[in-house]
Amino acid sequence: MIETLDELRERAFCCIDCDLCETRTNVVFGEGDPRSPLVLVGEGPGEEEDKSGRPFVGRAGKLLDKAILEAGLTREQVYICNTVKCRAADWSTGKPQNRAPLPAEVEACRQWLIPQLGLIQPWVILCIGAPSAKNLIKKDFKITQERGKYFRCDFSKVAMAALHPSYIIRQQRPGNDGGFSLLVDDIKLAWETACKLRDEQGGPE
């Protein structure tokens, strides 16, 4: 029986249960404060994450860091991970291009994600982007309509979803933040909710 995140991480590093193991540089397990009341869950690592072994460190990650700071937090106060721990990419042209993980890849990685969340026991999960929300909240999740709302979840007291930084970057125009302010608001609400639930129900600080 796996009892610690470190043990789970070590086992995940050896995973060969889907084809993503053949092209990865690193398993991107997750990082942050495992005692945090809030966990942010994205879809999967990209090129920079695959190189570094850390989640959300590329262009989208820098925008997420900015949003976390504007929400009054630091990255070290939350825990950040992805539904898939290895980079999904199309190698058909010889130069890898990021792609959405296949259903079988997502399913294979649940053996790491679900115990990971179980060991952390967050009060709130904030899904970053629609794929994460469809994996952890409901399959027909509509991110533009349902972001910022509370949902029941098997892996936390409350689950929420926010726009993905990559989506925001694509939408940004002069005079239009692309939804960045919404991301800040959702992170702030998720944190406030997590702390309130923890304090009301006597969880550890």
C-alpha positions in Angstrom: 0.0 0.0 0.0 1.4 3.4 -1.0 1.5 5.7 2.1 3.5 8.8 0.9 3.7 11.1 -2.0 7.4 10.3 -2.3 6.7 6.7 -2.7 4.0 7.3 -5.3 6.3 9.6 -7.2 9.0 7.0 -7.3 6.6 4.5 -8.7 5.2 6.9 -11.3 8.7 7.7 -12.5 9.0 4.0 -13.6 5.6 3.8 -15.3 5.4 2.2 -18.7 1.6 1.6 -18.9 1.0 3.7 -22.0 3.0 4.7 -25.1 3.8 8.1 -23.7 6.6 6.5 -21.7 8.5 5.9 -25.0 8.9 9.6 -25.9 9.0 11.4 -22.5 12.1 13.1 -21.1 10.7 13.3 -17.6 7.6 12.2 -15.6 6.0 15.5 -14.4 4.5 14.3 -11.1 3.6 17.6 -9.4 5.0 20.1 -7.0 4.0 22.5 -4.2 2.7 22.2 -0.7 1.1 18.8 -0.2 -0.6 20.2 2.9 -2.3 23.0 1.0 -6.0 23.1 1.1 -6.0 23.8 -2.7 -4.8 21.7 -5.6 -4.6 23.0 -9.2 -4.9 20.3 -11.8 -4.1 20.9 -15.4 -4.3 18.6 -18.4 -0.7 17.5 -19.1 2.9 18.7 -19.5 4.2 20.4 -22.6 7.7 20.8 -24.0 9.2 22.9 -21.2 7.5 20.7 -18.5 8.8 17.6 -20.1 12.4 19.0 -20.1 12.3 20.3 -16.6 10.1 17.7 -14.9 8.0 20.5 -13.4 4.3 21.4 -14.1 3.4 24.7 -15.7 6.8 26.3 -16.3 6.4 27.3 -20.0 4.6 30.3 -21.4 1.2 29.2 -20.0 2.9 28.5 -16.7 4.3 32.0 -16.4 0.8 33.4 -17.0 -0.5 31.0 -14.3 2.2 32.2 -11.9 1.2 35.8 -12.6 -2.5 35.0 -11.9 -1.6 33.2 -8.7 0.4 36.3 -7.5 -2.5 38.6 -8.5 -4.8 36.4 -6.5 -2.7 37.2 -3.4 -0.8 33.9 -3.3 2.5 32.3 -4.1 3.0 29.1 -6.1 4.5 27.6 -3.0 1.2 27.9 -1.1 -0.7 25.5 -3.5 -0.1 22.1 -5.0 0.1 21.9 -8.8 -0.2 18.7 -10.9 -1.7 17.4 -14.2 -4.1 14.6 -15.1 -1.5 13.1 -17.3 2.1 12.9 -16.1 3.9 12.6 -19.4 3.9 14.8 -22.5 1.5 13.9 -25.2 2.9 14.9 -28.6 2.5 14.1 -32.3 5.8 13.0 -33.7 4.7 12.3 -37.2 6.6 15.2 -38.7 9.7 14.5 -36.8 9.3 17.6 -34.7 6.9 16.9 -31.7 3.8 19.0 -31.5 1.7 19.0 -28.3 -1.6 17.2 -28.6 -4.4 16.3 -26.3 -3.9 13.0 -24.4 -5.8 10.0 -25.7 -8.6 8.6 -23.5 -6.5 5.5 -22.9 -3.5 7.7 -21.8 -5.7 9.6 -19.4 -7.2 6.4 -18.0 -3.7 4.9 -17.5 -2.6 7.9 -15.6 -5.5 7.8 -13.2 -3.5 5.2 -11.2 -1.2 8.1 -10.2 -3.6 11.0 -10.1 -6.3 9.5 -7.9 -3.9 8.3 -5.2 -2.0 11.6 -5.4 -5.2 13.5 -4.6 -6.1 11.0 -2.0 -2.8 11.5 -0.2 -3.0 15.3 -0.4 -6.7 15.4 0.6 -7.4 18.9 -0.7 -10.5 20.8 0.4 -10.8 22.3 -3.1 -9.6 21.2 -6.5 -9.3 23.9 -9.2 -9.3 22.3 -12.6 -7.2 24.3 -15.0 -9.0 24.0 -18.4 -11.8 21.9 -19.7 -10.0 18.6 -20.1 -9.1 18.5 -16.4 -12.7 19.4 -15.5 -14.1 16.7 -17.8 -11.8 14.2 -16.1 -12.5 15.2 -12.5 -15.9 16.9 -12.5 -18.1 15.6 -15.3 -17.6 14.5 -18.9 -19.8 17.2 -20.5 -18.2 20.1 -18.6 -18.6 23.4 -20.4 -15.7 25.6 -19.4 -16.9 29.0 -20.6 -20.3 28.5 -19.0 -19.4 26.6 -15.8 -16.0 28.0 -14.7 -16.0 29.6 -11.3 -18.9 27.4 -10.0 -18.9 24.9 -7.2 -19.3 21.2 -8.0 -19.3 18.0 -6.0 -16.2 15.8 -6.5 -15.1 12.4 -5.3 -11.6 13.7 -4.6 -12.2 16.9 -2.6 -15.0 18.7 -0.7 -15.5 21.0 -3.7 -14.3 21.2 -7.3 -14.1 24.2 -9.5 -12.7 25.0 -12.9 -10.9 27.9 -14.5 -9.9 28.9 -18.0 -6.5 27.4 -19.1 -3.7 30.0 -19.5 -3.0 28.7 -23.0 -6.6 29.5 -24.0 -6.2 33.0 -22.4 -3.0 33.7 -24.3 -4.8 32.8 -27.6 -7.7 35.1 -26.8 -5.7 38.1 -25.7 -5.9 41.3 -27.8 -5.1 44.9 -27.2 -7.7 46.1 -24.6 -8.8 42.5 -24.0 -7.2 40.4 -21.3 -8.5 37.2 -22.9 -10.0 36.1 -19.6 -7.0 36.6 -17.4 -9.0 38.5 -14.8 -11.4 35.6 -14.6 -8.5 33.2 -13.9 -7.4 35.5 -11.1 -10.9 35.6 -9.7 -11.3 31.9 -9.8 -8.0 31.2 -8.1 -8.9 33.7 -5.4 -12.3 32.2 -4.9 -10.9 28.6 -4.8 -8.4 29.6 -2.2 -10.9 31.5 0.0 -13.3 28.5 -0.2 -10.6 26.0 0.6 -9.4 28.0 3.6 -13.0 28.5 4.8 -13.8 24.8 4.6 -10.6 23.8 6.3 -11.2 26.3 9.2 -14.9 25.5 9.6 -14.3 21.8 9.7 -11.1 21.9 11.8 -8.6 20.7 9.3 -4.8 21.2 9.8 -3.3 24.6 9.0 
